[in-house]
Amino acid sequence: MSSLELFDSVTDLVTLNNTQIQHIKDRLPEYHRGKMIVGHSTSQSSYSLQTMQMISDSPYSRLKQCLAQIGKKYSALREAHFKVENIKLEIKELMNKNDDKSRLDVLDKESQIHVIGVSMENALREIGMFQDMYDDIKKSNNIPDNWSDKDYEKSEISNMIKSSFRIAIQDISAYGRVSKAAVEYWEQLGIHPQYATRYTLDYFKQVEDLIDSEQQVSIQVMYNFLDKMAEKFKDSHKLALSRIGLNELGSERFMANGSTKPQ
């Protein structure tokens, strides 16, 4: 049943007249067109600037996020596919019957297939979007096609250090002090919390001086600070590993290489 047929079936209205109903019906095609275009729950701009930006400072972690989103949409597509196939079987059974209730159920299930189809199309578009993001991230960071688990793990320390200092910046900006979460994060990375706090406060002083001198302060100033901290403390985690009693991060012997069996 189409949406126009659905409106035709509405009768015995109390607060709406036929002219008002027709006015609504006349604008339904634009509703369907617009919903097909932006029917997804999250905009591509939001995915690009919020999901990809805040998830990580590591390009490999951003690739991982793209893969996670593709996997999520793929699972939804798979579930929708089998749901549609089951509905088709139900329709086939109903069409063997010759009563009004069965004919009505067929219309209802055909409508369900249409609604699911719209959602499937949106999911496919989002998969395509994340595939494009994945390719762009690889290209802009010179990541080879056969990148491996080891490559990903090697980038994680830098990512974690930047994340810890980003949390500290957020804490000081919002509450005027570093949170317990940032302190614990630093200790886990083998970074002395007071030492890291001093560097963060010095960064705030640097930014305030730039603002006081009426210079334009871009977000690149923060990015540069995070990069600097990642370089300065890149080996600090080895102290934490030694205290725990580990010789290496994870187990390289059980890391996946860059090639896998065809799916």
C-alpha positions as CSV (number, residue, x, y, z in Angstrom):
1,M,0.0,0.0,0.0
2,S,1.4,3.4,-1.0
3,S,1.2,6.4,1.3
4,L,-1.4,8.0,-1.0
5,E,-3.6,5.0,-0.7
6,L,-3.1,5.1,3.0
7,F,-4.5,8.6,3.2
8,D,-7.4,7.6,1.0
9,S,-8.3,4.9,3.6
10,V,-8.6,7.5,6.4
11,T,-12.3,8.3,6.8
12,D,-14.7,9.8,9.4
13,L,-12.3,12.6,10.2
14,V,-13.5,15.1,12.9
15,T,-10.8,17.9,12.8
16,L,-9.7,17.8,9.1
17,N,-11.6,18.4,6.0
18,N,-11.0,17.0,2.5
19,T,-9.2,20.1,1.3
20,Q,-6.7,19.8,4.2
21,I,-6.2,16.1,3.6
22,Q,-5.5,16.8,-0.1
23,H,-3.0,19.5,0.8
24,I,-1.1,17.0,2.9
25,K,-1.3,14.3,0.1
26,D,0.0,16.8,-2.5
27,R,3.2,17.3,-0.5
28,L,3.9,13.6,0.3
29,P,6.1,13.1,-2.8
30,E,8.6,15.8,-1.6
31,Y,8.6,14.1,1.9
32,H,9.5,10.8,0.3
33,R,12.2,12.4,-1.9
34,G,13.7,14.2,1.0
35,K,13.6,11.2,3.3
36,M,15.4,9.1,0.7
37,I,18.2,11.8,0.5
38,V,18.7,12.5,4.2
39,G,16.9,9.6,5.9
40,H,20.0,8.5,7.7
41,S,20.2,9.3,11.4
42,T,23.6,11.1,11.3
43,S,24.9,13.5,8.7
44,Q,28.1,12.8,6.8
45,S,29.6,16.0,8.2
46,S,29.0,14.7,11.7
47,Y,30.6,11.4,10.9
48,S,33.6,13.1,9.3
49,L,34.2,15.8,11.9
50,Q,33.0,14.2,15.1
51,T,33.1,10.5,14.9
52,M,36.5,10.4,13.0
53,Q,38.0,13.4,14.9
54,M,37.2,12.4,18.5
55,I,37.7,8.7,18.3
56,S,41.5,8.9,18.0
57,D,44.6,10.8,17.0
58,S,45.8,7.7,15.2
59,P,45.0,7.1,11.5
60,Y,45.0,3.4,12.1
61,S,42.4,3.9,14.8
62,R,40.3,5.9,12.4
63,L,40.5,3.1,9.9
64,K,39.4,0.8,12.7
65,Q,36.4,3.1,13.3
66,C,35.5,3.1,9.6
67,L,35.6,-0.7,9.6
68,A,33.5,-0.9,12.8
69,Q,30.9,1.4,11.2
70,I,30.9,-0.6,8.0
71,G,30.5,-3.8,10.0
72,K,27.6,-2.4,11.9
73,K,25.8,-1.3,8.7
74,Y,26.6,-4.6,7.0
75,S,25.1,-6.6,10.0
76,A,22.0,-4.4,9.8
77,L,21.8,-5.1,6.0
78,R,22.1,-8.8,6.5
79,E,19.4,-8.8,9.2
80,A,17.1,-6.7,7.0
81,H,17.7,-9.0,4.0
82,F,16.6,-12.1,5.8
83,K,13.7,-10.2,7.3
84,V,12.5,-9.3,3.8
85,E,12.9,-12.8,2.6
86,N,10.8,-14.1,5.5
87,I,8.1,-11.6,4.8
88,K,8.1,-12.6,1.1
89,L,7.5,-16.3,2.2
90,E,4.7,-15.1,4.5
91,I,3.1,-13.2,1.6
92,K,3.3,-16.3,-0.6
93,E,1.4,-18.3,2.0
94,L,-1.2,-15.6,2.4
95,M,-1.8,-15.3,-1.3
96,N,-2.9,-18.9,-1.3
97,K,-5.8,-17.9,0.9
98,N,-8.8,-16.0,-0.5
99,D,-10.2,-14.0,2.4
100,D,-10.3,-10.3,3.2
101,K,-8.0,-10.6,6.2
102,S,-5.3,-12.4,4.2
103,R,-5.5,-9.7,1.4
104,L,-5.1,-7.0,4.0
105,D,-2.1,-8.8,5.6
106,V,-0.5,-9.0,2.2
107,L,-0.8,-5.2,1.8
108,D,0.6,-4.7,5.2
109,K,3.6,-6.9,4.6
110,E,4.3,-5.3,1.2
111,S,4.4,-2.0,2.9
112,Q,6.8,-3.4,5.5
113,I,9.1,-4.5,2.6
114,H,9.1,-1.0,1.2
115,V,10.0,0.6,4.5
116,I,12.8,-1.9,5.1
117,G,14.0,-1.3,1.6
118,V,14.4,2.5,2.3
119,S,16.5,1.7,5.4
120,M,18.6,-0.8,3.4
121,E,19.4,1.8,0.8
122,N,20.4,4.3,3.5
123,A,22.6,1.7,5.1
124,L,24.3,1.0,1.7
125,R,25.0,4.7,1.2
126,E,26.6,4.9,4.6
127,I,28.7,1.9,3.8
128,G,29.9,3.6,0.7
129,M,30.6,6.8,2.7
130,F,32.7,5.0,5.2
131,Q,34.6,3.1,2.4
132,D,35.5,6.5,0.9
133,M,36.6,7.8,4.3
134,Y,38.7,4.6,4.8
135,D,40.4,5.1,1.4
136,D,41.0,8.8,2.0
137,I,42.6,8.2,5.4
138,K,44.9,5.5,4.0
139,K,45.9,7.7,1.1
140,S,46.6,10.9,3.2
141,N,48.6,8.9,5.7
142,N,50.5,6.7,3.2
143,I,49.1,3.6,4.8
144,P,49.8,0.5,2.6
145,D,46.9,-1.8,1.4
146,N,48.3,-4.7,3.4
147,W,48.6,-2.8,6.7
148,S,48.7,-5.2,9.7
149,D,47.7,-5.6,13.3
150,K,51.3,-4.7,14.2
151,D,51.1,-1.4,12.4
152,Y,48.0,-0.6,14.3
153,E,49.5,-1.5,17.7
154,K,52.7,0.5,17.0
155,S,50.5,3.7,16.5
156,E,48.5,3.1,19.7
157,I,51.1,4.5,22.2
158,S,51.2,7.9,20.4
159,N,47.4,7.8,20.2
160,M,47.0,7.1,23.9
161,I,49.5,9.8,24.9
162,K,47.7,12.4,22.8
163,S,44.3,11.3,24.2
164,S,45.6,11.6,27.8
165,F,46.7,15.2,27.2
166,R,43.5,16.0,25.3
167,I,41.5,14.9,28.4
168,A,43.7,17.2,30.5
169,I,43.1,20.1,28.2
170,Q,39.3,19.4,28.4
171,D,39.5,19.2,32.2
172,I,41.3,22.4,32.7
173,S,39.1,24.2,30.1
174,A,35.9,23.0,31.8
175,Y,36.8,22.7,35.5
176,G,40.1,24.5,36.0
177,R,42.0,21.4,37.1
178,V,43.1,18.0,35.8
179,S,40.7,15.1,36.6
180,K,41.5,11.9,38.3
181,A,40.9,10.1,34.9
182,A,43.7,12.0,33.3
183,V,46.0,11.3,36.2
184,E,45.3,7.6,36.1
185,Y,45.7,7.6,32.3
186,W,49.2,9.2,32.6
187,E,50.2,6.7,35.3
188,Q,49.1,3.8,33.0
189,L,51.4,5.3,30.3
190,G,54.3,5.6,32.7
191,I,54.1,9.4,32.7
192,H,54.4,11.3,36.0
193,P,51.1,13.1,36.6
194,Q,52.6,16.2,38.1
195,Y,55.2,16.5,35.2
196,A,52.4,16.1,32.6
197,T,50.2,18.6,34.5
198,R,53.0,21.2,34.3
199,Y,53.4,20.7,30.6
200,T,49.6,21.1,30.1
201,L,49.5,24.3,32.2
202,D,52.5,25.7,30.3
203,Y,50.5,25.0,27.1
204,F,47.5,27.0,28.5
205,K,49.9,29.9,29.4
206,Q,51.3,29.8,25.8
207,V,47.8,30.0,24.3
208,E,46.8,32.8,26.7
209,D,49.9,34.8,25.8
210,L,49.0,34.5,22.1
211,I,45.4,35.6,22.8
212,D,46.6,38.5,24.9
213,S,48.9,39.6,22.1
214,E,45.8,39.6,19.8
215,Q,47.2,36.8,17.6
216,Q,44.9,34.4,15.8
217,V,45.0,31.1,17.6
218,S,44.0,28.1,15.5
219,I,43.3,24.5,16.5
220,Q,46.7,23.7,15.0
221,V,48.3,25.1,18.1
222,M,46.7,22.3,20.1
223,Y,47.5,19.7,17.5
224,N,51.2,20.8,17.7
225,F,51.2,20.5,21.5
226,L,49.7,17.0,21.3
227,D,52.2,15.9,18.7
228,K,55.0,17.3,20.9
229,M,53.8,15.4,24.0
230,A,53.5,12.1,22.0
231,E,57.2,12.5,20.9
232,K,58.4,13.5,24.4
233,F,56.8,10.6,26.2
234,K,56.9,8.0,23.5
235,D,59.1,5.6,25.6
236,S,57.5,6.3,29.0
237,H,55.2,3.3,28.7
238,K,58.2,1.0,29.0
239,L,58.5,2.0,32.7
240,A,54.9,0.9,33.2
241,L,55.5,-2.3,31.4
242,S,58.5,-3.1,33.6
243,R,56.6,-2.5,36.7
244,I,53.8,-4.8,35.5
245,G,56.3,-7.4,34.5
246,L,55.8,-7.4,30.8
247,N,58.5,-7.3,28.1
248,E,56.4,-6.0,25.3
249,L,53.0,-4.6,24.4
250,G,50.7,-7.5,23.7
251,S,52.1,-10.5,21.9
252,E,53.6,-9.9,18.4
253,R,53.5,-13.6,17.8
254,F,49.7,-13.5,17.9
255,M,49.2,-10.3,15.9
256,A,47.4,-10.7,12.5
257,N,49.5,-9.9,9.5
258,G,48.4,-7.9,6.5
259,S,46.9,-10.8,4.5
260,T,43.9,-12.9,5.3
261,K,41.9,-15.7,3.6
262,P,39.2,-14.5,1.2
263,Q,35.8,-14.2,2.8
